[in-house]
Amino acid sequence: MGMRIRFLIIGVFLAASLQAASPEYQRASDLYGHTQYQQATAVLEKVAKPDADMLLLLGRAYFGAGDYSRATEVLEKAVEKAPESPQSSAAYAWLGRAWGRRAETSALWNQPRYAARSREAFEKSLQLDPNNHDALDDLSEFYLQAPGWLGGGIDKAEALAKRIASLDPAWGQIAYARIKEEQKDFVAAESHLRQAIQMAPRQVGKLLNLATFLAKRGRSNESDAEFAEAAKLAPNDPQVLFARAHVLVEQKRNPDEARQLLTQYLAANLTPDYPPRSEAQKLLQKISR
């Protein structure tokens, strides 16, 4: 479950209930949408009997605040309260994400158990809604990164890639590119990334995928050109600012430009769809070293 430049948007879980339409929910939802996660949790923690909608929002707020232990605790309650239906697929997807982060950040002896719970939650999400975009993407990543004894496997990732391609051909090309990159078939990976751009030329994320890939291959000039195209397509888009800065910091190039991009990013009106400000601040600290 590596870094991603996308998150679920508020309002995809269940039809609004009476409690979800309460002033507390609306206030917390607004705070969450402005990435004020701790303030959102403070509002929701005061609700005596939260329903599944509120628990999902609370779990997501804990996740955004980086409190993955509390996030899993609350999201487990959310899925217990929610009926098993396509609408509750989102709660399981978030639960899988939270367990995944716990696996990444916990002590070594806890990591296998937490990773298994992450996979189980993603698989449950797809049982409830086979077309859940986020569960498909995250489970595909899990299958690519996890060893076989934890339930990972290239064959499983390929099966998901076929399903993804049937839903969105351009997105499917990205899924195939990840597989080929994991197999170190970089020529094929690049081909899939370029096909994705041809299929969806107005989607800036596709350009960023290629730009980042080229940077990792040491092809900085080509990467810079793709980032420039992305900036033309979406001027001052936060995801372009962050992705470009991340590459520059990792390659230890153009520190002044990277600092400027990160400063712009931190000043932008961010939503939960973008990487958290804490990640940008970490990159700034790397520049200062």
N, C-alpha and C positions, 0 to 999 in steps of 0.2 A: 504494500500500500504506500507507494511513493507519493512524491509531491504531485499534486494535481493542480490545474488552473480552472477548476470548476467545482461547485457544490450545489446541492439541491436547493430549489427556491421554495420559500415559505408557501404553505397552502396546498401541499400535494398529499396530505395524509388522509384525513377523513372529512366527510361533509361537516360543516360547522355545526357544533352542538350548541345548546343554550349556554353552557358554561364557557365554551370556546369563544362565544360572542360577548363574553363579559368584558367589562372595562379592564380587568386585570390582564386578560388574554390579549386584548387589543394593544394595551400599553406595552406588554412584554414583547409582542410581535413587532411593534414599531422599533423598540430598542434593539431587538435582535437584527432587524433589517438594516440598522445603522451600525452594526458590529459592536454594540454596547452590551456585551455578553454578561458581564457581572451585574450590571443594572437589571438586565432581563431576569436573571436567576433570582435576584433579590425580590422582584415583584412576584414571581411565581411561587417562591418558597413560602409565601404568606398565605397561599390558598389552602384551605383546610382539606378539601376533598377534590383534588385535581382529577379530571377525566383523562382519557387516553390522549386527546389532542394536546391538553396542557402538559402532560408528561413528555410527549414527544418534543414539544417546543422547549421544555426545560432541559431535556437531555441534549438537545442540539446546542442550547446555550452553554451548558457545561462543556460540551465538546469544543465549541468555539473559544471558550476561556482556557482550554488546555487541561481541564480537570476530567481526565478520561475515566478515572475510577468512579466518580459521581455520575458521569454520563452513562456508563454501562449499568449502574445501579438503577437509575431512573428509567432508562430505555427498556430494561428488563420488565419493569412494572408497566410500561406503556404497552408492550406486546401482550402482557398477561391480561390487561384490561380490554384490549382491542379484539374484536371478532376476527377470525381468520378469513380475510377477504382480499381482493386485489388492492383495496385502499390501505390495508395495514402493511402492505409490502414495503412502503417507505420506512416504517418504524423498524422493521427487520434490517433494512439496508443501513440505516443509521446505527443500529446496534452492532452490525458487522464492522462498520467503520470504527466505532468506538473500541471494540475488542481488538481490532487490528492495531490501533494506536497504543493500546495498553501492551500488546505484544512487543511493539517496537521500543517502548520506553521502560519496560519492567525489568526485573532481575532475570538473569539467564534461565533459572529453573522454572520460572512462570511462563516464559515465552511460548513453549509448545502448547500448553493448555489454553492460553488466551488466543493463540492463532487458530486453534481448532474451533473455538467458539466463534471466532470471526467468520471462518468458512461456513460453519453451520448456519449462521444467521443470514449470510448472503444467499446460500442455497435455499433457505426457507423463503426469503424474499422473492426469489425467482419461481418458487413453487406457487406462490400466491399471485404473482404477476410476471409471467415469462418475458414481458417486454419492458421491465423496469430498467431504464437506461443506466442508472447509477449502480444498481446491483450487478448488471452485466459487466460494466466496466471494471468495477472493483473486484469482482470474483475472477474475471479474466486476469487481472494483475496478480491476484493471489495465486492462481494456478501457475502462472509463469515464475513467480518468485519462490514459492514454497517447495520443499522437497517432497518426494513421493510419499514418504511415511507420514507426512502431515496432510496429505490429500491433494498435493500439487501435481502438476504434470503438463507437458507440452500438448499431449493429446487432448486433454480436457480444455486447454486454452484454445486449441484449434476448433473444437466443437462449438465453443462459445463464439468464436470469431465468425463462423458460418451463420450462426443465429443473428449476430450483430449485422452482418452484411445483408441479410435478408430484410432487416428493418431499415437500414440506412447504408447504402453502398459505400459512401465516402467514409463513414465511421468504420465500416468493415475494413477498409484499406488501412486505417490507423491500427486496428486490432491485429491485422496480419503483419504490419510493419513491426509492431512490438515483438511478435513471435520470432520473426526473422532476425531482429536485432539480438534477442536473447540467444538465438542459435548462432550468432556471429556471422550471419549471412548479410553483410552490410549492403551489398549491391542490391539484393532483393528488397531489403528494408527501405532503402532510398527510393526504389521504384514504386513501392506501395505508397510512400508518403507523397510522391509527386502525382500519382494517380488520384489520391485523395484531394489534392489541390485542384486538379482538372475537373473533378466531379463537383467540387464545392468551392469555386474560385473566390467567393465573397465571404467565406468564413475565415476570419483572421487566425483562429486557433490552428487551422491546418498549416498555415504559413509558419506559425511559431513552432509547431512540431518539427517541421523540416529544418528551420533555422537552428533549433537546439540540437538536432541530430547531427547536422553538419559541423557545428561547433565541437561536439564530442569527438568527431572524427578528425579534428585538427584543421578543418577547412574554413578558417576564420573569414577569409574574404567572401566566400560564397555565403557563409552564415550571415555576415553583415548585410549582404545584398538582400537576403530574404527578410531580415529584420526591418530593413528600410522599406521594403514593399508592404510589410505589415503595418508600419507606421503611417504610410500613405493611405492604406485602406481604412485604418482606424486611428486617426491622430489622437494622441493623449489617452488612448485606451489603457486603463490600469494594467490589464494582463500583458499588453505589449511592453509597458514600462518595466514591469517586474521581470518578465522572462528575459528581456535584453540585459537588464542589470545583473540578473542571476548568472547569466553566461559570462559577462565581463568579469564579475567577481571570481567565479570559479577558474577562469583562465588567467586571472591576475593581469588583465589588460585595461587600459583606459580608466584608471580609478576615478578621475575627475568626472568623466561621463557617467560612470556607474553611480557615483555619489549624487549627481544631479538627478538621474532617473529615479533613484530611491527616494530622494527628497520630494520629487513630484508625486511619487506613488503614495507616500505617507500623508501628503496633503490632499489627496484625491478623496472623493466621496465614495468610499468603498462599501461593498455589500458582502454578505457571506459567500458569494460566488468566487471571490478573489482570495488569494493567499492572505493570511492574517498579517497585520502590521508587525507583529513580533518577528515574523520571518524576514521582513524587510529590515528591521532593526538589527537582526543578527548579521545580515549581509553588510550593513553599514559598519558594524564592529569589525568584520573581517578586513574591510578596506583600511581601517584605522591602525591595524596591527603592523 
